[in-house]
Every structure is written in C-alpha cells, then in structure tokens.
Amino acid sequence: MLQAAAFSDLRNYIVKRIYKAQYQRGGSWYDAALVSKEVTNTGIARIKVQISPGVATTITGVRLINMDNQVWAVKSVNVVIETADTNLLQWFDFEITEEES
C-alpha cells in the first residue's frame, strides 16, 4: 500500500507538471491565466484558472496542459460572459486515492 510520502509526491508532481491553461470559445482554444497551483491542507492538488476573454462570449471548455504541451485534463462548461470586463474563475481538483483489490 502507498505511504504518505507517495501520496505527497504524486500531488506535488501534478502541481509541478501543469504548464498552462486554455479556454474554448467558438470552437477555438485561447490561453488563460494560471492563478494558483497548490496542494491544499486536505490533500487535494488544486489548479485555479482565470479566464479573461475581453469580449462578451460563451465559454464551452477549459483544459490543462503539461510541460510537454500535452492535454492533461478537460472540463466542459457552458458559461455566458455578457460584458467584456467579466472574468471567470474555474478550478480543477485532483484527489489521489488508493483502492485495494
């Protein structure tokens, strides 16, 4: 069974490997800002993404990309942004668990 150090290493690996975030609107992907990458005090690897499209639009997806420019995670959303100065905060939570079989 995995020990506490292994869980800690896996969480930290996720946080360190995320390189950038993107959001989807109109079928195209655009870069978004990584607000924070952390391991919470409850053991969740959390990545927060701020989306600032600068125009009224509908955001239909958010994704995380690793240092090798590979997509690690994708989230489908349907958020209407009505004014150009509106920002959207999205986050990904990764909880690592182990099951015995």
C-alpha positions in Angstrom: 0.0 0.0 0.0 1.1 3.5 -0.7 2.5 5.5 2.2 2.0 9.2 3.0 5.3 10.2 1.1 4.0 8.6 -2.1 0.7 10.5 -2.0 2.6 13.7 -1.3 4.9 13.1 -4.2 2.0 12.3 -6.6 0.2 15.5 -5.6 3.3 17.6 -6.0 4.0 16.0 -9.4 0.6 17.1 -10.7 1.1 20.6 -9.5 4.6 21.0 -10.9 3.8 19.5 -14.3 0.9 21.8 -15.2 2.3 24.4 -17.5 -0.6 26.3 -18.8 -4.4 26.5 -19.2 -6.7 27.3 -22.1 -10.4 28.0 -22.5 -12.6 27.3 -25.5 -14.9 29.7 -27.2 -16.4 29.5 -30.7 -14.6 26.2 -31.3 -11.1 27.7 -30.8 -8.7 27.4 -27.8 -7.2 30.5 -26.1 -4.6 30.8 -23.3 -5.8 31.5 -19.8 -4.0 32.5 -16.7 -3.0 30.0 -14.1 -4.0 31.8 -10.8 -2.6 29.2 -8.5 -1.2 25.6 -8.3 -1.2 24.1 -4.8 -1.8 21.2 -2.6 -4.5 22.0 -0.1 -4.3 21.2 3.6 -6.8 18.4 2.9 -4.5 16.8 0.3 -6.2 18.0 -2.9 -4.0 19.0 -5.8 -5.8 22.2 -7.0 -5.2 24.2 -10.1 -7.1 27.6 -10.4 -7.6 29.2 -13.8 -8.7 32.7 -14.6 -10.4 33.3 -17.9 -10.5 36.9 -19.2 -11.8 36.8 -22.8 -12.1 40.6 -23.2 -15.4 40.2 -25.1 -18.9 39.0 -24.5 -18.9 35.3 -25.3 -19.8 31.8 -24.2 -17.0 29.7 -22.7 -17.5 26.0 -23.5 -14.4 24.3 -22.2 -11.3 24.6 -20.0 -8.2 22.5 -20.2 -4.8 22.0 -18.5 -1.7 21.4 -20.4 1.6 19.9 -19.1 5.2 20.9 -19.8 5.3 18.6 -22.8 2.4 20.5 -24.4 0.0 17.6 -23.8 -3.5 18.0 -22.6 -3.9 16.5 -19.1 -7.4 17.5 -18.2 -10.5 18.9 -19.9 -13.6 20.3 -18.4 -16.8 21.0 -20.3 -18.6 24.2 -19.2 -21.3 26.4 -20.6 -20.8 29.9 -19.2 -22.1 33.0 -20.8 -20.0 36.1 -20.3 -22.1 39.2 -21.0 -19.6 42.0 -20.8 -16.0 42.4 -21.9 -14.7 43.2 -18.4 -16.0 40.0 -16.8 -13.6 37.3 -15.6 -14.3 33.7 -14.9 -12.6 31.6 -12.3 -12.5 27.8 -12.8 -10.5 25.2 -11.0 -9.6 21.5 -11.2 -9.3 19.4 -8.0 -7.3 16.2 -8.2 -7.8 13.8 -5.3 -5.5 10.8 -5.2 -6.8 7.7 -3.6 -5.8 4.0 -3.4 -8.1 1.0 -3.7 -7.1 -2.4 -2.6 -8.1 -5.2 -5.0 
